[in-house]
Amino acid sequence: MTATAILKKEIENLTEETAAEVLDFVLFLGSRRVFAVPRTPKTPTVKSLFGSLPGLDTDIEKDRDEEEDRV
């Protein structure tokens, strides 16, 4: 059976009130417009991650200075 045939069969078994709600929903689906928005994946940058993890020290220069002191 196709999806349309199954829908028709199921709708015939509904009460008039429920069938009216289904009709409203189907009309809504037919009238809405879908806008295709091209989505480009945004890659996170180090700058955009600052502040996203509270309590995490994000001072890169401090880490470099500590590594240089160890050497």
C-alpha positions as a Markdown table, in Angstrom:
| # | Residue | x | y | z |
|---|---|---|---|---|
| 1 | Met | 0.0 | 0.0 | 0.0 |
| 2 | Thr | 1.1 | 3.5 | -0.7 |
| 3 | Ala | 1.3 | 6.2 | 2.1 |
| 4 | Thr | -1.8 | 7.9 | 0.5 |
| 5 | Ala | -3.8 | 4.7 | 0.6 |
| 6 | Ile | -2.9 | 4.1 | 4.2 |
| 7 | Leu | -3.8 | 7.6 | 5.2 |
| 8 | Lys | -7.2 | 7.4 | 3.5 |
| 9 | Lys | -7.9 | 4.1 | 5.3 |
| 10 | Glu | -7.0 | 5.5 | 8.7 |
| 11 | Ile | -8.8 | 8.8 | 8.2 |
| 12 | Glu | -12.0 | 6.9 | 7.3 |
| 13 | Asn | -11.9 | 5.3 | 10.8 |
| 14 | Leu | -11.7 | 8.6 | 12.6 |
| 15 | Thr | -14.5 | 10.7 | 14.1 |
| 16 | Glu | -15.6 | 13.7 | 12.2 |
| 17 | Glu | -13.9 | 16.1 | 14.7 |
| 18 | Thr | -10.6 | 14.3 | 14.5 |
| 19 | Ala | -10.8 | 14.0 | 10.7 |
| 20 | Ala | -11.4 | 17.8 | 10.6 |
| 21 | Glu | -8.2 | 18.3 | 12.6 |
| 22 | Val | -6.3 | 16.0 | 10.2 |
| 23 | Leu | -7.7 | 18.0 | 7.3 |
| 24 | Asp | -6.5 | 21.3 | 8.9 |
| 25 | Phe | -3.0 | 19.8 | 9.4 |
| 26 | Val | -2.8 | 18.6 | 5.8 |
| 27 | Leu | -3.9 | 22.0 | 4.5 |
| 28 | Phe | -1.2 | 23.6 | 6.7 |
| 29 | Leu | 1.5 | 21.2 | 5.3 |
| 30 | Gly | 0.4 | 22.1 | 1.8 |
| 31 | Ser | 0.5 | 25.8 | 2.3 |
| 32 | Arg | 3.8 | 26.2 | 4.1 |
| 33 | Arg | 6.9 | 27.3 | 2.3 |
| 34 | Val | 10.2 | 25.7 | 2.9 |
| 35 | Phe | 13.2 | 28.0 | 2.4 |
| 36 | Ala | 16.4 | 26.2 | 1.6 |
| 37 | Val | 19.1 | 28.0 | 3.4 |
| 38 | Pro | 22.6 | 27.0 | 2.3 |
| 39 | Arg | 24.4 | 26.0 | 5.4 |
| 40 | Thr | 28.2 | 26.2 | 5.5 |
| 41 | Pro | 29.7 | 24.3 | 8.4 |
| 42 | Lys | 31.2 | 26.8 | 10.8 |
| 43 | Thr | 34.4 | 25.6 | 12.2 |
| 44 | Pro | 35.1 | 26.7 | 15.8 |
| 45 | Thr | 38.1 | 28.9 | 16.3 |
| 46 | Val | 40.2 | 29.2 | 19.4 |
| 47 | Lys | 38.9 | 32.8 | 19.7 |
| 48 | Ser | 35.2 | 31.7 | 19.6 |
| 49 | Leu | 35.8 | 29.1 | 22.4 |
| 50 | Phe | 37.1 | 31.6 | 24.9 |
| 51 | Gly | 34.6 | 31.9 | 27.7 |
| 52 | Ser | 32.8 | 28.8 | 26.8 |
| 53 | Leu | 34.4 | 26.8 | 29.6 |
| 54 | Pro | 34.3 | 28.7 | 32.8 |
| 55 | Gly | 37.2 | 28.0 | 35.2 |
| 56 | Leu | 39.5 | 27.0 | 32.4 |
| 57 | Asp | 42.6 | 29.1 | 32.0 |
| 58 | Thr | 42.8 | 30.1 | 28.3 |
| 59 | Asp | 45.8 | 32.4 | 28.5 |
| 60 | Ile | 48.0 | 30.8 | 25.7 |
| 61 | Glu | 50.9 | 33.2 | 26.3 |
| 62 | Lys | 51.1 | 32.1 | 30.0 |
| 63 | Asp | 51.4 | 28.4 | 28.9 |
| 64 | Arg | 54.2 | 29.3 | 26.4 |
| 65 | Asp | 56.1 | 31.2 | 29.1 |
| 66 | Glu | 55.9 | 28.3 | 31.5 |
| 67 | Glu | 57.1 | 25.9 | 28.8 |
| 68 | Glu | 60.1 | 28.2 | 28.0 |
| 69 | Asp | 61.0 | 28.5 | 31.7 |
| 70 | Arg | 61.2 | 24.6 | 32.0 |
| 71 | Val | 63.6 | 24.3 | 29.1 |
